[in-house]
Amino acid sequence: MAPNCSKLLTKNNVLLTASAVTLLWILKNRRKKIFQSKRSVEEEVKYLISDKKENITKAHVDRIFFKQIYELLRIVIPSWASPEAGFLFMIACSLVARSICDLWIISYGTKIESAIVSSNRNLFVQRLITFLCAIPVISLVNNVLKFSIGELKLRLRNNMTRRLLDDYLKNYTYYRMSNLDNRISNADQLLTTDVDKFCESIAELYCNTAKPLLDIGIYVYRLWTSLGGQTPMSMLGYLLVSGVLLTHLRRPTGKMTAQEQKLEGEYRHINARLITYSEEVAFYNGNSREKVTLIVSFNKLLNHLRNFLRFRVFMGVIDNIVAKYFASIVGFWVVSRPFLSQTHELVDLGHQERSRLYYTYGRMLVKLAEAIGRLVLAGRELTRLAGFTSRVTQLRTVLADLNVGRYTRTMVAGSEHLIPNNGKLIFRDNIIKFDKVPLITPNGDILITELSFEVKSGMNVLVCGPNGSGKSSLFRILGELWPLFGGELMKPPRGKLFYIPQKPYMTLGSLRDQITYPHSSAEAKRRGASDKMLEEHLRLVQLGYLLKREGGLDAVADWLDVLSGGEKQRIAMARLFYHAPQFAILDECTSAVSVDVEGSMYKYCREVGITLFTVSHRKSLWQHHEHVLYLDGRGNYSFKPIDAYTEEFGS
Ligand SMILES: Nc1ncnc2c1ncn2[C@@H]1O[C@H](COP(=O)(O)OP(=O)(O)OP(=O)(O)O)[C@@H](O)[C@H]1O
């Protein structure tokens, strides 16, 4: 029987092992397949944002961080006499008041308990009533503290946002940031969430350090005067050692926080793109493709958040051990020493008095240990703040660079010698003159080595050439969006040059705002534009019916959605009539407008003295121009009068 049984067992074992191996193999293959399919989907989508080489953000609590935070603090707290400094003071006062309340609660709690222990009913009731009367004051102190913190956060955010927006919207910095520079890919995330979190982090850190520091000061003083210096000094020694250790272990937090914000920004950006281009995507039926792009971006974010969570949990365990529980053990140890010592003056006291003192000192020591723990944990906030600080500082650096014309881009090989803003810009009315100006893209690609031509007011010019030959690039240089790499450019100041793109921008606001953009209605009125005049402009571009349909110039709508492509182009023309600049650049801006409307618009421009640069392939437009600038797309160009034999157009 026994050998049979063992045989059976061995057989069973073999079977069990075989099935376990098979199960493992199936599971492994399944995981491999899932992993492979997930990878192949992710490999298919290489969206650009993440592939752009960005500076690797270093975010440690070190000398650089303290320098950066000092600079940012000077912005959010402009002076010691500012309201922000006032709120810092108010928080400090509220914290002092709260600590006094805490101390009072400790000592008064002991008094109530001693009244209970000594069975003194009258004293107990009397003390309880006093305690009850103090409750509203304590509650008020707590909420004044909450209010001061909330208001401080708002004020810090207000100051930082205003400063950043000042720089972001100075000249064309917002354009340059996304078109000329590749250091920051999602300025919106930085300007919104990151700034908010940065300010929140400062306010939190201030409270999380100010209150424990104050508590430590109070309790160290009280314990020192009653138990001697050794007890509080041992606790402070522990604070120092644990603080240094935890700060070192938490070093990756800053970088991980910065990375989290970057990935959140990317994911948000991809979502916003889908909203902007929803119609185009819907016509292409691109749901699945867009979903994959979104999921890939979300997975990246999710993986990072998961890793960050694991790291935080790991650090939480260490934090709890070091800053919370071990601090309590150290607390017990140090408070017990004078009571256990045979030489301390406490030895002479009776049992009841010793119990009372131990109770009071013990509570103080627990509070001291808690305060030390909170201070050590505030280090965690400090490393998070380091992450936000480096992100906000990076945004400020890029803004400052762009405002002085310095930008970082992917230069093509051999173009390192190109220096942006090396050309000369001269402002003069009624003339546009390119003198040996090279046409160079922000990447450093040379489209035309040297471009020279002169246009005076009254000489309409048709610009043509194949796709990618540099027509729009020419206007970007003329509009000062792109830097001048060399030569001399003479032109009227910005306000006297107007640009109308193929897809004109419609602002938020009334129908009147669309015509006067970027002037507000009030500004337009100040400049003498009456409603009658604006309505006349609308009629000139055959949009008079909009006044009736939409309910007059004051009608408010989302004009980007409400108007058709051709209507938007005609609004842009009415806008041109309102501004009546010296020169206007029309970049295929009448492609959706019928020929007769187009003709009357050109006639009107000539009447009021607006000189036009037109990019168009329409033959119907030849008659409205005197010169033609032809870019051949291979680095050559010609500039000559239009006559009956001109053939170049219609590339
Ligand atoms: N922001 C940019 N950064 C780098 N290169 C750019 C940028 N914008 C345009 N380019 C490149 O510059 C070249 C000229 O572009 P541009 O838009 O001036 O052509 P275009 O003549 O207006 O073409 P189209 O007729 O198609 O509108 C193209 O090769 C384009 O890829």
The ligand as an SDF file (V2000), in Angstrom:
LIG
                    3D

 31 33  0  0  0  0  0  0  0  0999 V2000
    7.8340   78.1960  -37.5690 N   0  0  0  0  0  0  0  0  0  0  0  0
    8.6030   77.6100  -38.4960 C   0  0  0  0  0  0  0  0  0  0  0  0
    9.7330   76.9990  -38.1180 N   0  0  0  0  0  0  0  0  0  0  0  0
   10.5190   76.4090  -39.0330 C   0  0  0  0  0  0  0  0  0  0  0  0
   10.2550   76.3600  -40.3360 N   0  0  0  0  0  0  0  0  0  0  0  0
    9.1440   76.9520  -40.7930 C   0  0  0  0  0  0  0  0  0  0  0  0
    8.2540   77.6000  -39.8980 C   0  0  0  0  0  0  0  0  0  0  0  0
    7.2310   78.0890  -40.6220 N   0  0  0  0  0  0  0  0  0  0  0  0
    7.4590   77.7580  -41.9170 C   0  0  0  0  0  0  0  0  0  0  0  0
    8.6150   77.0800  -42.0280 N   0  0  0  0  0  0  0  0  0  0  0  0
    9.1990   76.5460  -43.2540 C   0  0  0  0  0  0  0  0  0  0  0  0
    9.5440   77.6310  -44.0860 O   0  0  0  0  0  0  0  0  0  0  0  0
    9.2840   77.2930  -45.4430 C   0  0  0  0  0  0  0  0  0  0  0  0
    8.4500   78.3960  -46.0700 C   0  0  0  0  0  0  0  0  0  0  0  0
    7.1910   78.4050  -45.4720 O   0  0  0  0  0  0  0  0  0  0  0  0
    6.0810   79.4840  -45.8330 P   0  0  0  0  0  0  0  0  0  0  0  0
    4.9380   79.2930  -44.9130 O   0  0  0  0  0  0  0  0  0  0  0  0
    6.7020   80.8110  -45.8820 O   0  0  0  0  0  0  0  0  0  0  0  0
    5.6960   79.0400  -47.3010 O   0  0  0  0  0  0  0  0  0  0  0  0
    4.6000   79.6470  -48.2890 P   0  0  0  0  0  0  0  0  0  0  0  0
    5.3220   80.0930  -49.5000 O   0  0  0  0  0  0  0  0  0  0  0  0
    3.7740   80.6620  -47.5790 O   0  0  0  0  0  0  0  0  0  0  0  0
    3.7740   78.3450  -48.5850 O   0  0  0  0  0  0  0  0  0  0  0  0
    2.2040   78.1390  -48.9100 P   0  0  0  0  0  0  0  0  0  0  0  0
    1.9500   78.6230  -50.2960 O   0  0  0  0  0  0  0  0  0  0  0  0
    2.0390   76.6740  -48.7970 O   0  0  0  0  0  0  0  0  0  0  0  0
    1.4400   78.8920  -47.8650 O   0  0  0  0  0  0  0  0  0  0  0  0
    8.6010   75.9650  -45.4590 C   0  0  0  0  0  0  0  0  0  0  0  0
    9.5410   74.9900  -45.8770 O   0  0  0  0  0  0  0  0  0  0  0  0
    8.1910   75.7310  -44.0290 C   0  0  0  0  0  0  0  0  0  0  0  0
    8.2950   74.3750  -43.7060 O   0  0  0  0  0  0  0  0  0  0  0  0
  1  2  1  0
  2  3  1  0
  2  7  2  0
  3  4  2  0
  4  5  1  0
  5  6  2  0
  6  7  1  0
  6 10  1  0
  7  8  1  0
  8  9  2  0
  9 10  1  0
 10 11  1  0
 11 12  1  0
 11 30  1  0
 12 13  1  0
 13 14  1  0
 13 28  1  0
 14 15  1  0
 15 16  1  0
 16 17  2  0
 16 18  1  0
 16 19  1  0
 19 20  1  0
 20 21  2  0
 20 22  1  0
 20 23  1  0
 23 24  1  0
 24 25  2  0
 24 26  1  0
 24 27  1  0
 28 29  1  0
 28 30  1  0
 30 31  1  0
M  END
$$$$
